[in-house]
Amino acid sequence: MDIVTNYTFQIIALGTALLASVAAPVGALSVYKGQSLIGDAIGHATFPGIVLAFMAFSTRSPAVLLVGAMAAAAVTFFAIRAANENTRVGLNANLAIFLSGFFGLGMVLKSFIQGNADYRGASQAGLETYIFGQAAYMLEDDVKLIALVAALSASLLFLFYKELKVFVFDAEYARAAGLPVRLLQVLLPFLTIAVIGIGIKGGRRDPHQLVPHHPVRRGEPVVGRFFARAFSERGIRHGRGACGRLCEHAGAGDVDAEHHPRGLCHRLFFHVLRQAGRVQKAWKEGRGMTDSLVVLALTAAACALPGVFLLLRSLSMMADAISHTVLLGIVLAFFLVRDLSSPWLLFGAALMGVVTVLLVELLGKTRTTKSDDAIGIVFPLLFSLAVILISKYAGNVHLDTDMVLMGEVVYAGLDTVPLFGHEVASSAVKMGAIFLVNAAFITLFYKELKLSTFDEENARLIGMATGAIFYGLMTLISLTTVAAFDAVGSILVISFFIAPAATALLFTKRLHHTLLLAVLIGVLASGVGYALALRFNASMAGMCALVNMAVYVVAVFVYPKGVITRRLKRMRRKARLKEELLIIHLGSHTAENPCSEENAVRDIAEHLHWSEREMERVSERLKEAGIVRRSGGYYLLTDKGEERYRALCEEYVI
């Protein structure tokens, strides 16, 4: 019972209880609204907001960084809603694209700070704290902030309970009944963003721990950041991260940093120096850059193919779930084989991906839980279990969670294998093999995949093994996700699955065209992201995810039913309608009297209720087309104009 009277325990228990009490009702509204996974997207999108707040105000004040996080969350929410209203790819696809894109932006900004000496005074890096949280470090001030937001949220829920209830269950009826729908459309996301904001503030020690500690002079190549990370205090203290990888490549094996700190530092120093020669030589020869580009392109191509079917089956966020839960498969497999290079880790991860899908399917088939809700239940559970196992039993093992979640393709050149007499990055070989397997599976089962995707009931009735096809596809997605860890990390791999497929689907409705276009878009986006990452000395994986999102956003504006395209079509229709109106006006009055006052240059604009400028624009276009001519002070139709007038009379039955 001593723990109950412990002050720290009381603070943590009170803070988490308050956080749960405010998150539960807001989450219930999101579930009823069909937006169960919106919190996942918004939670990841706060990352760039925190970094931007630090860059803009040069302060580590938690309040300022919290405001930045909430601002980024608000931008993400309304961007997702706008994209969902203007496309047919579905809410889950938009969640996946903006989740990974904004998180990629955060990675880019973080790497920019890391490579900029102007931010030399920034505090210690630590993305683990941002992603996993540290509730054990919750302070009294955090509890006060949580209590304040909880009280505000509870008050708003109480005041607008009736309106929110009607709006959530029947928005059209709420609008017809005269309820403040616009206010409610802002209130619900405000509550969601507020809860996520205090979750970041209360569940982590300090938001400013996101800001890197080891700056590299701007303009230095990406390799500079590699060695900055290799010599980081965190890497030396824990024997993991880049240092752990270098030790493993150099044959140093696992080292217990707590018992042999000096030996570890010395061994790391000499191994880093040895690797430095290899890396610098590779980059001078251009091989390191080529390896990174090839790995990115192959990763994009391998992910784009199955990503199309995920999107068409409305399972876009399943990729997010699998990309998180496979970590548990890796951990469990490592506990069995005790070898980080064992292929059984890949098998364990793939198996856990299938288990995730199975659990989601089982929950989704119940009458009380939808598929999206099931994803929101299963993957946090399995991912949290993986984090607990790593922190509890694998503290001194080279299971670098930063690398698993965020990845860094710049390390691809350090691990090579001989292939046809050439040294090739093992990640490139791995992703190339995965691409061929995915392409072969889709080619062999194209008809079955197509029919079961668009009409599962019909496929089942004619005897197709739809279950086997589905779980085969999910197994390939699990394998692809694990193989992509070294390249882009599990969080950003979702961008490579969904963004190219969603972009392609905006421009074509044919499945085989969508598959080919998705691969092409993914490869081109990875190439552009790679070039921009080199140009701005930024994270390659993060830049590729950001480019994928940017390409999709541009597509939303310019595809055949896009925002800009629809506006241009409306403008053209409006201009054509005005031209036809002027032709009919001139034709009808010319038939009565060629010099009718209705056709007079000085009066015609008034008769049509147009401005003089508008009248001039329309008449000039018709004169250039040879339909209208000016005779003295009157507008008259040419012979071509007369023909057009008669055609319009027939068309409009005048």
Secondary structure, DSSP 8 states (H G I E B T S, - for coil): -HHHH-HHHHHHHHHHHHHHHHHHHHHHHHHHTT-TTHHHHHHHHHHHHHHHHHHHH----HHHHHHHHHHHHHHHHHHHHHHHHH-SS-HHHHHHHHHHHHHHHHHHHHHHHHT-GGGTT-----HHHHHH--GGG--HHHHHHHHHHHHHHHHHHHHTHHHHHHHHH-HHHHHHTT--HHHHHHHHHHHHHHHHHHHHHHHSS-GGGGS-S----TT--HHHHHHHHHT-HHHHHHT-HHHHHHHHHTT-----TTT-HHHHHHHHHHHHHHHHHHHHHHHHHTHHHHHHHHHHHHHHHHHHHHHHHHHHTT-HHHHHHHHHHHHHHHHHHHHHH--TT-THHHHHHHHHHHHHHHHHHHHHTSSS--HHHHHHHHHHHHHHHHHHHHHHH-TTSS--HHHHHH--GGGGGGSEEEETTEEEEHHHHHHHHHHHHHHHHHHHTHHHHHHHHH-HHHHHHTT--HHHHHHHHHHHHHHHHHHTHHHHHHHHHHHHHHHHHHHHHHH---HHHHHHHHHHHHHHHHHHHHHHHHHHT--HHHHHHHHHHHHHHHHHHHSTTSHHHHHHHHHHHHHHHHHHHHHHHHHHHHHH-TT-GGGBTTTHHHHHT--HHHHHHHHHHHHHTTSEEEETTEEEE-HHHHHHHHHHHHHHT-
